């Protein structure tokens, strides 16, 4: 398998078509309200090729499909060979769709104003080893589909990214690629000569306590994902995510 100072200004280009649903944050308690120190910062800057002089201007766009948002994010980062020279894309999930947060990689390590960072196939959440907030995810196992998740099941535990050992040695995923940490959102993909989508649903809990469900619909542009899933190969460029998601 080819298996994180508050921000002063945020949103970038986004094709918002209106709110698919409204997140009612009045009924939930905040998980955290102040940023915490991120461990292993020096190591992360090197391991994940973080930048302090570049801010992504990648496209983030939203459409709606019934109660769901369909969000596309260009996390291609100039292609696999150029990814380390390009910044991560930072997004926040809002009642009006996902918006790009315009921030450089190192400043993001002190900001709670983003939920997810993307570059190529890696999805980091703003918490634990990835960021100073407390955004976490639950990987919904057998017995759950995206469509089944109409509310947050009882007893769900949200995990934050945890890919550094106590001595700040990175724990890589099974891709075999350097700088590819074992993140909570890793189970979105499989590998058969190309990145297949597993259909794995996730629940993501934001710092304010709001919870959304999310499924990765595509990683390749055009018809590349369907081709990859059905044949195990595609000539389409990767890093072009499509997410289906909705607040619960």
VOLUM-587858 format. One line per 2 residues: their letters; for each residue x, y, z of N, C-alpha, C, O. Coordinates in pm, whole numbers, always signed. Atoms other than C-alpha are relative to their C-alpha. Layout:
N
a = X:Y:Z:X:Y:Z:X:Y:Z:X:Y:Z  ...
//
This chain:
248
xx = +81:-122:+0:+0:+0:+0:+85:+128:+0:+183:+144:+73  -63:-134:-6:+101:+353:-84:-75:+75:+109:-129:+185:+98
xx = +94:-48:-109:-63:+406:+230:+77:+124:+45:+33:+194:+136  +73:-11:+0:-23:+1965:+1208:-15:+126:+2:-128:+175:+2
xx = +36:-96:+107:-88:+3255:+1684:-130:-43:-73:-90:-87:-181  +122:+23:+74:-436:+3183:+1539:+11:+72:-133:+74:+178:-139
xx = -11:-60:+132:-470:+3262:+1172:-79:+129:-7:-192:+138:+42  +65:-130:+6:-554:+3621:+1097:-94:+11:-119:-197:+77:-111
xx = +87:-5:+117:-699:+3573:+752:+5:-133:-68:+109:-199:-70  -7:+136:+48:-804:+3261:+579:-40:-19:-144:+50:-36:-226
xx = +46:+78:+112:-1013:+3165:+284:+61:+38:-132:+93:+153:-159  -48:-19:+135:-888:+3115:-68:-113:-27:-97:-230:-18:-61
xx = +98:+17:+105:-1065:+3037:-395:-91:-117:+32:-43:-226:+61  +94:+106:-28:-1379:+2835:-341:-129:+24:-77:-184:+134:-74
xx = +123:-10:+76:-1678:+2766:-563:-115:-48:+85:-160:-162:+69  +105:+38:-91:-1948:+2765:-297:-136:+17:-66:-164:+122:-125
xx = +132:-6:+60:-2299:+2685:-413:-108:+3:+105:-224:-24:+76  +99:-5:-107:-2469:+2726:-78:+20:-112:+97:+92:-208:+69
xx = -17:+98:-107:-2496:+2528:+240:-84:-123:-24:-205:-113:-46  +75:+124:+10:-2592:+2164:+210:-65:-35:+131:-170:-99:+133
xx = +56:+26:-131:-2652:+2144:+582:+59:+100:+96:+159:+165:+66  -48:-93:-102:-2605:+2351:+892:+51:-76:+120:-17:-166:+169
xx = -57:+61:-119:-2379:+2249:+1178:-49:+75:+124:-22:+194:+139  +52:-62:-122:-2551:+2318:+1511:+100:-21:+111:+100:-125:+177
xx = -105:+15:-101:-2260:+2380:+1744:-48:+35:+140:+26:+18:+236  +49:-39:-132:-2482:+2502:+2028:-25:-119:+90:-30:-105:+212
xx = +35:+117:-78:-2558:+2146:+2135:+121:-83:+38:+106:-187:+103  -120:+78:-31:-2197:+2027:+2165:+98:+87:+77:+92:+210:+72
xx = -103:-70:-77:-1908:+2118:+2390:+130:+0:-78:+163:-97:-146  -130:-9:+65:-1574:+2235:+2258:+94:-106:+57:+94:-132:+177
xx = -100:+97:-43:-1301:+1972:+2271:+124:+71:+51:+185:+28:+148  -111:-83:-45:-1029:+2235:+2302:-22:+141:-51:-91:+161:-151
xx = +18:-140:+38:-1012:+2614:+2282:+132:+74:-15:+134:+186:-68  -130:-63:+9:-641:+2693:+2303:+98:-95:-69:+91:-216:-48
xx = -98:+88:+65:-354:+2563:+2088:+99:-58:+101:+128:+4:+203  -102:+65:-83:-104:+2323:+2242:+129:-13:-82:+127:-1:-205
xx = -127:+17:+69:+261:+2267:+2158:+0:-131:-79:-41:-235:-28  -11:+118:+84:+318:+2025:+1872:+133:-68:+27:+237:-1:+23
xx = -127:+68:-25:+579:+1758:+1952:+79:-18:-128:+22:-19:-237  -86:+40:+112:+874:+1686:+1723:-7:+96:-119:-3:+53:-234
xx = +13:-98:+108:+843:+2010:+1524:+121:-1:-92:+105:-4:-214  -120:-4:+84:+1203:+2014:+1403:+6:-121:-92:+39:-111:-210
xx = -2:+122:+81:+1177:+1655:+1287:-109:+5:-108:-86:-38:-221  +109:-5:+96:+842:+1718:+1118:+33:+91:-117:+1:+60:-231
xx = -37:-93:+108:+976:+2014:+922:+87:-72:-104:+72:-50:-224  -87:+74:+92:+1240:+1784:+774:-73:-119:-62:-68:-138:-183
xx = +63:+122:+49:+1038:+1463:+746:-112:+26:-100:-126:-47:-198  +116:-28:+84:+730:+1621:+587:+23:+116:-97:-71:+162:-162
xx = -36:-109:+93:+913:+1892:+389:-94:+118:+17:-163:+158:-77  +85:-116:-28:+732:+2182:+555:+73:+128:-40:+195:+137:-32
xx = -56:-126:+50:+782:+2536:+422:-49:+117:+86:-160:+115:+139  +40:-121:-72:+779:+2876:+591:-8:+121:-93:-32:+233:-47
xx = -1:-111:+95:+791:+3085:+274:-91:-24:-119:-83:+47:-220  +91:+30:+109:+519:+2931:+57:-139:-27:+57:-153:-93:+160
xx = +140:+24:-38:+138:+2931:+83:-71:-55:-123:-62:+3:-231  +68:+62:+112:-72:+2705:-136:-112:+89:-53:-187:+149:+24
xx = +113:-69:+63:-308:+2869:-384:-86:-101:-77:-156:-65:-172  +72:+107:+70:-460:+2536:-488:-151:+21:+6:-204:+76:+103
xx = +145:-14:+8:-823:+2526:-594:-71:-90:+101:-36:-207:+116  +91:+73:-87:-1084:+2420:-337:-140:+45:-40:-171:+164:-35
xx = +133:-36:+50:-1442:+2407:-466:-104:-94:+58:-76:-210:+90  +110:+76:-58:-1779:+2288:-337:-122:+2:-91:-155:+105:-150
xx = +135:+8:+52:-2102:+2168:-490:-81:-79:+102:-26:-131:+199  +84:+75:-93:-2397:+2007:-315:-71:-112:-73:-103:-102:-191
xx = +76:+114:+50:-2569:+1675:-364:-95:-42:+110:-59:-122:+197  +92:+23:-109:-2878:+1664:-147:+54:+61:+128:+84:+180:+132
xx = -50:-47:-128:-2762:+1692:+214:+152:+1:+7:+209:+44:+107  -145:+15:-2:-2398:+1630:+118:+69:+113:-76:+16:+168:-173
xx = -92:-79:+79:-2117:+1855:+8:+88:-94:-82:+126:-201:-34  -106:+61:+79:-1892:+1739:-274:+108:+104:-15:+90:+204:-83
xx = -110:-96:-1:-1560:+1915:-223:+116:-56:-79:+158:-170:-58  -119:+39:+75:-1273:+1901:-469:+118:+84:+48:+105:+205:+70
xx = -122:-66:-46:-919:+1986:-359:+115:-43:-89:+139:-163:-108  -119:+29:+80:-614:+2011:-581:+119:-12:+95:+179:+89:+135
xx = -115:+27:-86:-347:+1849:-364:+113:-64:-79:+196:-135:-23  -97:+66:+86:-135:+1744:-661:+143:+47:+24:+237:-27:-4
xx = -132:-52:-41:+157:+1963:-544:+105:-11:-109:+222:-38:-81  -96:+1:+110:+317:+1973:-888:+44:-137:-43:+139:-150:-121
xx = -37:+137:+36:+331:+1596:-918:+86:-64:+108:+146:+5:+191  -71:+74:-104:+495:+1326:-708:+145:+46:+16:+192:+62:+128
xx = -142:-34:-8:+852:+1427:-796:+24:+141:+53:+134:+172:+99  -15:-138:-45:+789:+1793:-704:-69:+29:+133:-66:+142:+181
xx = +83:-23:-118:+574:+1745:-396:+76:+62:+116:+24:+151:+183  -75:-51:-115:+846:+1813:-140:+37:+147:-16:+70:+213:+83
xx = -32:-141:+24:+910:+2153:-302:-123:+90:+9:-112:+211:-7  +124:-74:-4:+546:+2258:-263:-66:-9:+137:-48:-108:+207
xx = +63:+0:-132:+343:+2352:+46:-122:-91:+4:-174:-132:-99  +123:+73:-22:+53:+2158:+193:-118:+93:-25:-106:+215:-16
xx = +125:-74:+12:-305:+2265:+124:-77:-16:+131:-93:-128:+181  +71:+3:-127:-500:+2357:+439:-146:+37:-22:-175:+136:-89
xx = +142:-28:+15:-880:+2343:+457:-70:-6:+135:-22:-69:+230  +87:+4:-117:-1151:+2400:+715:-141:-33:-47:-186:+18:-149
xx = +137:+37:+33:-1498:+2243:+710:-96:+96:+70:-93:+111:+192  +93:-98:-53:-1772:+2503:+753:-141:-34:-46:-160:-124:-129
xx = +139:+23:+37:-2151:+2518:+723:-27:+35:-145:-130:-4:-200  +15:-38:+140:-2102:+2666:+374:+92:-80:-92:+107:-45:-209
xx = -92:+80:+78:-1857:+2401:+255:+141:+9:+55:+165:+76:+155  -140:-5:-41:-1483:+2347:+286:+67:+122:-63:+46:+151:-181
xx = -71:-117:+50:-1264:+2657:+251:+149:-18:+19:+195:-82:+114  -145:+5:-12:-895:+2691:+188:+46:+101:+105:-6:+213:+111
xx = -59:-88:-100:-696:+2841:+475:+138:+39:-50:+224:-47:-69  -124:-47:+60:-412:+3054:+345:+106:+21:+109:+108:+124:+177
xx = -100:+0:-107:-121:+2976:+575:+118:-85:-45:+100:-182:-118  -115:+82:+36:+232:+2846:+537:+12:-117:+98:-48:-116:+205
xx = -7:+125:-76:+329:+2505:+673:+46:+19:+144:-12:-40:+236  -52:-14:-136:+529:+2620:+973:-94:+83:+87:-108:+54:+206
xx = +99:-77:-77:+272:+2882:+1080:-119:-87:+38:-182:-66:+142  +112:+90:-28:+9:+2607:+1062:+23:-81:+126:-73:-128:+188
xx = -31:+74:-122:+187:+2435:+1349:-34:+79:+125:-19:+27:+236  +41:-82:-114:+67:+2722:+1572:-144:+49:-16:-191:+132:+62
xx = +134:-49:+31:-282:+2768:+1424:-106:-107:+20:-88:-222:-18  +115:+88:-14:-616:+2614:+1518:-103:+24:-110:-212:-34:-106
xx = +100:-44:+96:-789:+2763:+1215:-9:-90:-123:-69:-50:-223  +14:+96:+108:-754:+2460:+988:-36:-136:+58:-7:-165:+174
xx = +40:+135:-44:-894:+2108:+1009:+83:-110:-65:+119:-208:+1  -69:+106:+74:-712:+1908:+742:+107:+62:-90:+87:+168:-149
xx = -107:-37:+92:-384:+1938:+551:+17:-112:-101:+13:-230:-66  -9:+98:+108:-340:+1765:+215:+121:+27:-87:+151:+141:-121
xx = -103:-5:+106:-48:+1691:-14:+15:-140:-55:+44:-235:+17  +5:+129:+66:-57:+1412:-267:-104:-90:+71:-218:-47:+85
xx = +101:+90:-56:-228:+1114:-96:-12:+9:+153:-90:-64:+213  -3:-6:-147:-160:+1216:+266:-100:+103:+51:-103:+217:+5
xx = +97:-87:-65:-439:+1364:+479:+34:+8:+148:+17:-89:+222  -30:-23:-141:-327:+1512:+812:-114:+78:+64:-178:+161:-2
xx = +99:-74:-76:-565:+1638:+1079:+69:+89:+102:+179:+58:+148  -61:-100:-88:-499:+1938:+1304:-12:-43:+146:-100:+3:+219
xx = -4:+48:-138:-419:+1760:+1628:+111:-100:+17:+166:-148:-82  -103:+100:-27:-171:+1528:+1795:+133:+39:-60:+182:+150:-37
xx = -131:-25:+61:+153:+1502:+1598:-7:+91:-121:+97:+134:-171  +13:-78:+123:+12:+1702:+1305:-27:+147:+21:-2:+228:-68
xx = +36:-140:-19:-104:+2028:+1463:-38:+29:+143:-51:-63:+224  +21:-43:-139:-182:+2228:+1779:-144:-7:+47:-171:+21:+164
xx = +140:+8:-39:-559:+2175:+1777:-32:-141:+49:+57:-213:+92  +41:+132:-52:-759:+1863:+1871:-96:-67:-96:-185:-140:-54
xx = +84:+65:+100:-921:+1755:+1544:+38:-148:-7:+155:-182:-23  -25:+144:+3:-957:+1378:+1545:-99:-70:-89:-199:-12:-132
xx = +87:+77:+88:-1117:+1105:+1341:-24:-139:+57:+59:-194:+130  +32:+139:-30:-1287:+772:+1393:-14:-72:-132:-90:-30:-220
xx = +10:+83:+119:-1239:+508:+1127:-115:-97:+24:-107:-184:+111  +117:+82:-21:-1578:+343:+1095:+18:-134:-70:+27:-141:-192
xx = -32:+131:+52:-1522:-26:+1051:-118:-72:-61:-215:-11:-104  +105:+83:+58:-1734:-314:+928:-134:+30:+66:-142:+53:+187
xx = +133:-26:-53:-2105:-261:+966:-48:+141:-22:-164:+171:+3  +38:-139:+25:-2102:+107:+874:+28:+37:-145:+133:+5:-199
xx = -23:-64:+129:-2145:+275:+539:-22:+149:+20:-79:+192:+120  +20:-144:-8:-2141:+647:+472:-149:+32:+13:-188:+115:+95
xx = +143:-27:+1:-2514:+640:+404:-66:-37:+133:-164:+26:+172  +58:+43:-127:-2586:+461:+734:+20:+101:+112:-56:+102:+209
xx = -39:-88:-110:-2426:+736:+943:-87:+125:+1:-54:+226:-61  +90:-114:-14:-2715:+966:+1030:+24:+74:+130:-23:+187:+147
xx = -35:-61:-128:-2583:+1040:+1380:+129:-62:+50:+174:-164:-3  -124:+54:-57:-2272:+983:+1588:-34:-118:+90:-106:-101:+188
xx = +30:+116:-84:-2286:+630:+1731:+55:+17:+142:+156:+85:+162  -46:-8:-138:-2251:+594:+2105:+133:-72:+15:+160:-172:-52
xx = -127:+65:-32:-1907:+510:+2241:+112:+21:-99:+217:-42:-88  -103:-24:+101:-1713:+645:+1943:+118:+76:+63:+99:+172:+138
xx = -122:-67:-44:-1353:+744:+2019:+68:+64:-120:+88:-1:-223  -68:-71:+108:-1181:+1005:+1805:+149:+2:+29:+193:+46:+136
xx = -146:+6:-14:-807:+954:+1751:+65:+113:-76:+19:+150:-185  -79:-102:+70:-558:+1224:+1661:+124:-65:-60:+166:-173:-19
xx = -119:+53:+66:-257:+1173:+1437:+110:-27:+103:+138:+57:+189  -101:+44:-97:+14:+986:+1628:+104:-83:-75:+99:-206:-74
xx = -96:+72:+83:+308:+900:+1405:+145:+29:+38:+236:+1:-40  -135:-17:-51:+611:+1001:+1611:+16:-78:+129:-72:-76:+215
xx = -32:+70:-124:+772:+784:+1877:+47:+102:+104:+60:+220:+73  -44:-90:-106:+887:+930:+2208:+132:+69:-32:+158:+178:+18
xx = -127:-64:+37:+1229:+999:+2057:-9:+68:-136:+93:+96:-200  +25:-74:+123:+1069:+1169:+1753:+48:-71:-126:+95:-7:-220
xx = -22:+77:+122:+1127:+890:+1506:-134:-17:-70:-232:-61:-8  +126:+7:+72:+861:+901:+1237:-41:-145:-24:+43:-230:-54
xx = +57:+130:+34:+635:+599:+1191:-66:+16:-136:-171:+79:-149  +53:-12:+134:+577:+569:+819:-111:-101:-27:-119:-204:+40
xx = +102:+96:+41:+280:+403:+655:+65:-108:-86:+187:-113:-98  -54:+114:+73:+319:+95:+437:+33:+32:-146:+62:-59:-223
xx = -29:-37:+139:+376:+292:+115:+146:-22:-36:+180:-42:-153  -143:+9:+28:+752:+265:+152:+62:+131:-41:+182:+137:-69
xx = -50:-131:+39:+784:+633:+67:+47:+77:+122:-18:+72:+227  -44:-83:-112:+985:+864:+292:-96:+116:+22:-158:+165:-72
xx = +86:-113:-31:+791:+1136:+471:-146:-28:-22:-224:+63:-52  +139:+39:+17:+466:+943:+446:-49:-60:+131:-47:-182:+147
xx = +30:+48:-135:+342:+919:+806:-127:-84:+6:-214:-74:-79  +117:+85:-24:+92:+669:+939:-109:+83:+68:-118:+88:+190
xx = +102:-92:-50:-201:+909:+975:-132:-74:+25:-153:-183:-27  +130:+60:-32:-550:+838:+1111:-83:-22:-126:-156:-121:-136
xx = +83:+7:+120:-706:+902:+769:+57:-95:-106:+2:-105:-216  -64:+89:+96:-477:+649:+598:-89:-104:-65:-70:-134:-183
xx = +80:+108:+60:-743:+380:+543:-92:+42:-114:-173:-39:-158  +85:-39:+113:-911:+584:+268:+42:-70:-129:-37:-78:-222
xx = -50:+53:+126:-695:+409:+7:+50:-142:+13:+83:-191:+121  -71:+125:+18:-571:+76:-114:+94:+17:-118:+97:+123:-180
xx = -96:-15:+109:-303:+5:-373:+5:-125:-85:+32:-234:-36  -14:+106:+99:-311:-208:-687:+58:+63:-127:-10:+74:-229
xx = -69:-73:+106:-59:-32:-912:-50:+143:-15:+7:+221:-91  +50:-136:-9:-265:+282:-847:-78:+8:+131:-106:-94:+193
xx = +69:-18:-128:-449:+428:-547:-150:-21:-19:-219:+60:-81  +144:+26:+3:-792:+273:-514:-66:+65:+122:-2:+84:+225
xx = +77:-50:-114:-1061:+423:-293:-71:-116:+67:-132:-199:+0  +59:+111:-74:-1182:+190:-20:-147:+22:+32:-217:-74:+65
xx = +136:-30:-42:-1513:+367:+44:-14:+10:+151:-124:+24:+203  +0:-6:-147:-1413:+376:+411:-60:+131:+49:-11:+238:+15
xx = +52:-125:-57:-1633:+626:+599:+76:+38:+126:+119:-48:+203  -64:-54:-119:-1476:+847:+864:-96:+97:+68:-178:+161:+3
xx = +59:-110:-75:-1619:+1064:+1138:+114:+90:+43:+214:+42:+95  -103:-97:-38:-1416:+1381:+1197:-60:+96:+102:-164:+157:+77
xx = +45:-92:-105:-1455:+1582:+1517:+87:+125:+0:+209:+117:+14  -71:-127:-1:-1361:+1950:+1501:+24:+46:+143:-30:-10:+239
xx = -35:-51:-133:-1220:+2150:+1791:-122:+48:+77:-125:+36:+200  +119:-50:-70:-1562:+2301:+1868:-98:-111:+37:-204:-83:+92
xx = +84:+114:-32:-1710:+1953:+1907:-90:-46:-111:-151:-153:-101  +81:+41:+114:-1893:+1943:+1574:+59:-124:-66:+181:-143:-68
xx = -43:+125:+65:-1878:+1610:+1391:-56:-6:-141:-173:+25:-164  +44:+21:+137:-1894:+1544:+1019:+39:-141:-43:+135:-199:+8
xx = -37:+127:+63:-1894:+1224:+819:+62:+32:-134:+26:+130:-199  -75:-28:+123:-1663:+1200:+520:+42:-130:-66:+79:-227:-1
xx = -51:+112:+79:-1577:+960:+243:+81:+57:-116:+38:+155:-179  -79:-40:+117:-1304:+999:-19:-60:-68:-122:-63:-190:-131
xx = +63:+52:+121:-1476:+962:-357:+102:-23:-111:+89:-118:-189  -95:+11:+111:-1178:+1014:-586:+132:+65:+38:+137:+159:+118
xx = -134:-55:-15:-804:+1083:-592:+56:+44:-135:+146:+127:-142  -49:-29:+134:-753:+1098:-969:-97:+92:-75:-217:+92:-50
xx = +82:-86:+82:-876:+1353:-1219:-75:-79:-106:-48:-197:-129  +77:+64:+106:-1124:+1278:-1496:-70:-126:+47:-129:-129:+155
xx = +58:+130:-36:-1243:+918:-1496:+105:-93:+61:+86:-214:+66  -112:+81:-46:-917:+804:-1343:-30:-89:+119:+23:-200:+129
xx = +28:+83:-118:-1060:+681:-1014:-81:-124:-34:-53:-233:+15  +80:+115:+42:-1321:+461:-1174:+86:-101:-74:+73:-222:-56
xx = -90:+87:+76:-1056:+324:-1408:+94:-74:+94:+115:-195:+79  -91:+63:-97:-814:+258:-1121:-71:-107:+80:-20:-218:+97
xx = +72:+95:-84:-1076:+90:-905:-40:-127:-75:-44:-236:-18  +50:+114:+76:-1196:-136:-1185:+109:-80:-69:+94:-201:-89
xx = -103:+70:+77:-873:-219:-1369:+135:-7:+71:+222:-84:+30  -129:+0:-70:-591:-146:-1123:+104:+86:-66:+222:+77:-33
xx = -96:-88:+65:-432:+112:-1348:-72:+123:-52:-192:+118:-80  +54:-122:+59:-484:+469:-1473:+114:+88:-46:+224:+84:+11
xx = -98:-96:+48:-297:+732:-1669:-29:+141:+49:+45:+234:+17  +38:-131:-50:-472:+1021:-1493:+92:+42:+115:+145:-42:+188
xx = -84:-55:-106:-277:+1250:-1256:-70:-13:+135:-191:+6:+145  +54:+13:-134:-323:+1192:-883:+10:+129:+79:+75:+224:+38
xx = -3:-115:-89:-376:+1437:-601:-120:+90:-14:-126:+196:+48  +121:-80:+21:-715:+1567:-718:-115:-64:+77:-191:-144:+23
xx = +96:+64:-89:-937:+1476:-426:-143:+47:-26:-168:+163:-59  +141:-32:-15:-1314:+1462:-421:-48:-63:+130:-38:-185:+149
xx = +58:+47:-127:-1473:+1435:-75:-151:+13:-4:-204:+113:-53  +142:-12:-31:-1834:+1361:+4:-10:+10:+152:+44:-74:+223
xx = +4:-17:-145:-1920:+1491:+350:-124:+80:+42:-185:+150:-38  +114:-73:-57:-2191:+1629:+576:+15:+2:+151:+67:-93:+210
xx = +4:-7:-146:-2224:+1747:+934:-110:-90:+54:-215:-104:-9  +101:+81:-67:-2411:+1516:+1168:-64:+78:+114:-152:+26:+182
//
